[in-house]
């Protein structure tokens, strides 16, 4: 297991770090802060947790990430880093 950037709707929302045989999620965006420190068996389990959390979030939290997702893309590419899109 390696550290990975986790995205939702194209916006980086956190990272995962290995924690024994599990993955620990470190949130970097407020809309997913409730998941900070949670541990998951796989990226798939984390993806489902983020998706479910965002579906049940307040509209203003959803809009915060969707607004950022629709902003102009920076010149740098995600090709050179480990990124997982949870959306």
C-alpha positions as a Markdown table, in Angstrom:
| # | Residue | x | y | z |
|---|---|---|---|---|
| 1 | Unk | 0.0 | 0.0 | 0.0 |
| 2 | Unk | 1.2 | 3.5 | -0.9 |
| 3 | Unk | 0.2 | 7.0 | -0.1 |
| 4 | Unk | -2.5 | 8.3 | -2.5 |
| 5 | Unk | -4.3 | 11.5 | -3.2 |
| 6 | Unk | -8.0 | 11.0 | -3.1 |
| 7 | Unk | -10.3 | 13.2 | -5.3 |
| 8 | Unk | -14.0 | 13.7 | -5.3 |
| 9 | Unk | -15.5 | 15.3 | -8.5 |
| 10 | Unk | -12.0 | 16.1 | -9.6 |
| 11 | Unk | -11.1 | 18.0 | -6.4 |
| 12 | Unk | -8.4 | 16.6 | -4.0 |
| 13 | Unk | -10.3 | 15.9 | -0.7 |
| 14 | Unk | -7.7 | 13.9 | 1.2 |
| 15 | Unk | -4.9 | 11.4 | 1.2 |
| 16 | Unk | -4.6 | 7.8 | 2.3 |
| 17 | Unk | -1.6 | 6.4 | 4.2 |
| 18 | Unk | -0.9 | 2.8 | 5.1 |
| 19 | Unk | -1.9 | 1.9 | 8.6 |
| 20 | Unk | -1.0 | -1.7 | 9.3 |
| 21 | Unk | -3.0 | -3.7 | 6.8 |
| 22 | Unk | -5.6 | -0.9 | 6.3 |
| 23 | Unk | -5.7 | 2.6 | 4.7 |
| 24 | Unk | -6.2 | 5.6 | 6.9 |
| 25 | Unk | -7.9 | 8.6 | 5.3 |
| 26 | Unk | -6.6 | 12.1 | 6.1 |
| 27 | Unk | -9.2 | 14.7 | 5.0 |
| 28 | Unk | -8.0 | 18.0 | 3.5 |
| 29 | Unk | -11.3 | 19.5 | 2.6 |
| 30 | Unk | -14.1 | 20.5 | 5.0 |
| 31 | Unk | -17.0 | 18.6 | 3.3 |
| 32 | Unk | -15.3 | 15.3 | 4.1 |
| 33 | Unk | -13.8 | 16.2 | 7.5 |
| 34 | Unk | -16.2 | 13.7 | 9.2 |
| 35 | Unk | -14.3 | 10.9 | 7.5 |
| 36 | Unk | -10.9 | 12.1 | 8.7 |
| 37 | Unk | -9.0 | 9.4 | 10.5 |
| 38 | Unk | -11.3 | 6.6 | 9.3 |
| 39 | Unk | -9.7 | 3.4 | 8.3 |
| 40 | Unk | -10.6 | 1.3 | 5.3 |
| 41 | Unk | -9.7 | -2.1 | 3.9 |
| 42 | Unk | -9.5 | -0.9 | 0.3 |
| 43 | Unk | -9.7 | 2.2 | -1.9 |
| 44 | Unk | -13.1 | 0.9 | -3.1 |
| 45 | Unk | -14.4 | 0.9 | 0.5 |
| 46 | Unk | -13.2 | 4.5 | 0.9 |
| 47 | Unk | -14.7 | 5.5 | -2.4 |
| 48 | Unk | -18.1 | 4.2 | -1.4 |
| 49 | Unk | -17.8 | 6.0 | 2.0 |
| 50 | Unk | -16.9 | 9.3 | 0.4 |
| 51 | Unk | -19.7 | 9.0 | -2.2 |
| 52 | Unk | -22.3 | 8.1 | 0.4 |
| 53 | Unk | -21.1 | 10.9 | 2.7 |
| 54 | Unk | -21.3 | 13.5 | 0.0 |
| 55 | Unk | -24.8 | 12.2 | -1.1 |
| 56 | Unk | -26.0 | 12.8 | 2.4 |
| 57 | Unk | -24.2 | 16.1 | 2.9 |
| 58 | Unk | -25.7 | 19.6 | 3.0 |
| 59 | Unk | -26.2 | 21.2 | -0.4 |
| 60 | Unk | -23.7 | 23.9 | 0.4 |
| 61 | Unk | -21.0 | 21.3 | 1.1 |
| 62 | Unk | -21.8 | 19.6 | -2.2 |
| 63 | Unk | -21.7 | 23.0 | -4.0 |
| 64 | Unk | -18.3 | 23.8 | -2.5 |
| 65 | Unk | -16.7 | 20.8 | -4.1 |
| 66 | Unk | -18.7 | 21.0 | -7.4 |
| 67 | Unk | -17.8 | 24.7 | -7.7 |
| 68 | Unk | -14.1 | 23.8 | -7.3 |
| 69 | Unk | -14.4 | 21.0 | -9.7 |
| 70 | Unk | -15.7 | 23.3 | -12.4 |
| 71 | Unk | -12.9 | 25.9 | -11.9 |
| 72 | Unk | -10.2 | 26.2 | -14.5 |
| 73 | Unk | -7.7 | 23.3 | -14.4 |
| 74 | Unk | -4.1 | 24.2 | -13.4 |
| 75 | Unk | -1.4 | 23.5 | -15.9 |
| 76 | Unk | 0.1 | 20.6 | -13.9 |
| 77 | Unk | -1.2 | 17.1 | -14.7 |
| 78 | Unk | -2.2 | 14.4 | -12.3 |
| 79 | Unk | -0.3 | 11.9 | -14.5 |
| 80 | Unk | 2.8 | 12.1 | -12.3 |
| 81 | Unk | 1.1 | 11.5 | -9.0 |
| 82 | Unk | -1.1 | 8.7 | -7.5 |
| 83 | Unk | -4.6 | 10.0 | -7.7 |
| 84 | Unk | -7.9 | 8.2 | -7.0 |
| 85 | Unk | -11.2 | 9.9 | -7.9 |
| 86 | Unk | -13.9 | 8.9 | -5.5 |
| 87 | Unk | -16.8 | 10.4 | -7.4 |
